[in-house]
Amino acid sequence: MSFIDYLSNPHKRIVFTHFFVVFILLINMIIFTQNYVAILIQAILILAVIVHNEDDKILKKRLEETEAQLREDTSIFNKNIIVSESDLQGRITYVNKNFCKVSGYTEDELIGQPHSILRDPNTPKEFFANLWSTIQSGQTFHGIIKNITKNNTCYWIDTSISAIKVNSEIIGYKSIRFDITDKILAKETLEKKITQNKNLLDEQSKRFEFAINSSRDGFWDFNVDNQDFYLSSGWKKRLGFQEKENVTYLKYLALIPDEYRIEHHNAIHDVIDNYPINSEYVHFRIRYPLVTKAGEKLLIEDVGDAIFSNTDKTITRITGFHRDITEHERQTKMIETQNRVAAMGDMMGNIAHQWRQPIGAINNILNDLELDIELEDLEQIDSNKFLEVSSKIKDLTAHLNHTINDFRDLTSNEKVKSEFMLKDVIEEARKIIESEYKKYNISFIIDTPKECSCQLNGYKRELLQVIINILNNAKDILIEKKILNPKIVFSLYKNDTSIFLSIHDNAGGIPETITEKIFDPYFTTKHESIGTGIGLFMSKKIVHEHFKGILEVINEGDGAKFIISLPRKK
């Protein structure tokens, strides 16, 4: 490098100047200056020049760092930002590399061309008219523009266009753009999925609405926060409301008779008030009558969930189904009535059998008395013999009276629970079936009689009805199959919580093909003149609903065993 080239570098030239000034001052201070003040001043100047030179080195370093950062920022800018410049007519005068990369054109293909070379033909003309109006007025335009690449694919850019001014005069326009194609495509994909899901949800909602409206059940939903109440359209129509009528929760409650409305309210809140801590919802099932706007009386089973807030655990929504169980309850009551009539018929047959023996005995006693009078030609009856005959007749008529009381109690509508001894129920059952069992020589064995002292709480006469029904069925099958040495064993056993009653016959058991059907309503293997098929159905219903117990049957040994499981009184 020549001395001239060395001095052409501004920084090196400044450094050379600094050393030259220091050299001159040193020569002048040493050779020509005699005054100490002048020497001191020159020394200060030499020190200032040296300090200035060091400051210049620091500034140079900072300048180099700034230039490096600027080059890095420029590189990043060019890689991520699309930049172009154009003249007043919109012809391209400059593009950066990223512009070429995104558009697919080379710089030579773009320079001198109008920006419309990239324009999407589907963009409205009004959009570009507004763009030119904005930038020509000196304002900055900002918007999203859809362009077309060289290979005819679409891309979207977030664009800001501003004027290039020289001495307050617009000489061109500069555009800074960001490629947002990925965001636009992702948004379009998301919107497409949302539309598809919405269409699917609408279709499923229509199916759900169709399914709900096709049944006699009604779907309902109550938003506690905003008091918004919804009824499915089919159920809304069933209750007598107009299709477009705004049905509120209070309007629905008005269909419930006054005397039941507070019970409905309390029933829901009793369930809700006792829900487990930290539960998200609580399930409820209640029944109540309802009168439609047309005056039709319905019995409703309300099944649903009360949903709680995650923050303060207050109720936010109650939703569920209204089930019309009017017909079901009517059929159940009809079955109960038929069962009671059938039971009365069976009991009258049993009473008739029980009455034959004492009535026959009374008749025999009176015949004997008449015969004695005639043979002995008595005008007066011996008082002792008369009292003896009278006592026997009284005993027999008392037995008849007890039989009538048993029948009356069994067929009564007793619905008050009471405490009773199991042995009393078994003894009453034995008395009722005793004559019939003796007639057909059927042995009735009570096994483990000590267990009979167990105390129960419930409907005594209904349990007696269940036992007699099973005993009569066992008697009928033993007679039908003509079993030699027929017998029925009545066994009892218990644990800490339950007592078990088993009635086991030796009639050969129940065929497997009908074992699961014998508790169905109206199922019977007897001739229609003998049975209705509702006895075992109602027996199981009584055990389950009135005693919270279980009635089941198994084949064991040489016959069928019916097992009644009952909870013990605590």
SULNORGI-V108402 format. One line per field, one symbol per residue. phi: phi as a letter, one per 20 degrees, with the letter a starting at -180 (. if undefined). A space follows every 10 residues. Layout:
phi = ???
This chain:
phi = .fffffffeg ffffffffff fffffffffe edddefffff ffffffffff ffffffffff ffffffffff ffffffgffd decbcbefen ffdbbeffff fffneefffe fneffffdff fefgffffff gfffffenee ecaddedcff emdebdcedc ccfedclmdf drcdddccfd gfffffffff ffffffffff ffffffffff fffedeeceb bceffdmfcc cffffgffen efgefeeeff fffffeggfd ffffffffff fffdfffmfe bcecbccafb dffenfecdd decacdddff edlefdbcbr cededgffff ffffffffff ffffffffff fgfffgffff ffffffffff fffffeleec efffffffff ffffffffff fffffgffff eeefcdfbeb efffffffff ffegffffgd lefdddelff ffffdccrdg ffffffffff ffffffffff elfflfbcdd dcbbcfdccd dcdddcenne gffdgfdfef fmebdefged bdndffffff ffffeecldc dbccebmdae cecddcfeff
